[in-house]
């Protein structure tokens, strides 16, 4: 496994677990944080060779 695959797995699982733990709670969704996560996912997926 490449480091980019490991990072993708870690980020995916932490986002799923945090989504489960925060289920039912009202949280304010910050647009800049969502943009930041999209950029991070794009960098990981591009460098990991998922888009060839």
C-alpha positions, 0 to 999 in steps of 0.5 A: 500500500502507498502512503496515499492509500493509507491516508485515504482510508484513515480520512474516510473512516474518521469522517464516517465515525464522526458523522455517526457520533454527531448524528442527531446533533445540530452542528454548524456546517462551515463552508470553508471547512467543507472546501478544505476537505474537498481539496484534501480528498482531491490531493490524496486521490490524485497523488494516490493514483486513483485518477490515472 
